[in-house]
Amino acid sequence: MRTRLSTRWPAVALLATLTGGAVPAMALAQDADNNPYTSRIDVRTGRRLFRAQCSTCHGLNAAGGNESTGPDLTTGRFRHADSDAGLFRVIRDGVRSTSMLGLGADANDQSLWQLVTYLRSLDVTAGGTPSGSSAAGQQLFTGKGDCTRCHMVNGRGQRIGPDLSSVGDRRALADLETDLVDPDAELLPRWWTMRAVGPGGQVVEGLRMDEDTFTFRIMDAEQNLRAFSKYGDWTYERIQQSTMPGYAETLTADERNDLVAYLFSLRSEP
């Protein structure tokens, strides 16, 4: 499976009064502008921005609670905004007479829109609820699916693939379903592999850990790190395909639903 901000933001309660009830407390005119940054990449970028800038007040996953001073932003309901454009303006301009200061007119528009996209993605009711059994999916994960051969959950498993301990925070139901049947659909460069061929036909393949102009490092199937020079006796190639097998044929539709339900349940503590 699978897992830029140009303006410096102050560490304040950026979204402290976005929510607070189902009925808007401040009417905002519907803006004709549409959010141009709504891809899965934008969701992930918005999530990184939020965690770096907003989690102090709203919690790591925007759910508030515990030591957080800001409200829960995962309900899909916002007190001071009823549209994406309204959310954009609240984040940029703040809300008068509250601790929501806003980022100011000089804030990067793309980053603001990506924050809006991330906030919209947090409404877990928008994408429906899993139809499968999480308990059955967990058994598939460690059994027939053999997912722990590559993935780690809460410290158990391997690290050949992404850590899935909180995959439910960052992947919607539809994304998880796609991941299972078409692993190449959204493969980030972080999960490319490399194949190095040396003198005498020696071959080493593994996960691409890092690469620069002169060298590259890979982690092989035994999780050993190997470093290579691009100008030595070894040749190399990047393999931009997932090492994960698709489960369209090896798991039934019901089994995939169960596995998706389990993966969707994996969330970090607020």
Secondary structure as GFF3:
##gff-version 3
##sequence-region A 1 270
A	DSSP	alpha_helix	40	53	.	.	.	ID=ss1
A	DSSP	alpha_helix	55	58	.	.	.	ID=ss2
A	DSSP	alpha_helix	84	93	.	.	.	ID=ss3
A	DSSP	alpha_helix	109	121	.	.	.	ID=ss4
A	DSSP	alpha_helix	134	142	.	.	.	ID=ss5
A	DSSP	three_ten_helix	147	149	.	.	.	ID=ss6
A	DSSP	beta_strand	152	153	.	.	.	ID=ss7
A	DSSP	beta_strand	156	157	.	.	.	ID=ss8
A	DSSP	alpha_helix	167	170	.	.	.	ID=ss9
A	DSSP	alpha_helix	173	181	.	.	.	ID=ss10
A	DSSP	three_ten_helix	189	191	.	.	.	ID=ss11
A	DSSP	beta_strand	193	197	.	.	.	ID=ss12
A	DSSP	three_ten_helix	199	201	.	.	.	ID=ss13
A	DSSP	beta_strand	203	211	.	.	.	ID=ss14
A	DSSP	beta_strand	215	219	.	.	.	ID=ss15
A	DSSP	beta_strand	225	229	.	.	.	ID=ss16
A	DSSP	beta_strand	235	239	.	.	.	ID=ss17
A	DSSP	alpha_helix	253	265	.	.	.	ID=ss18
###
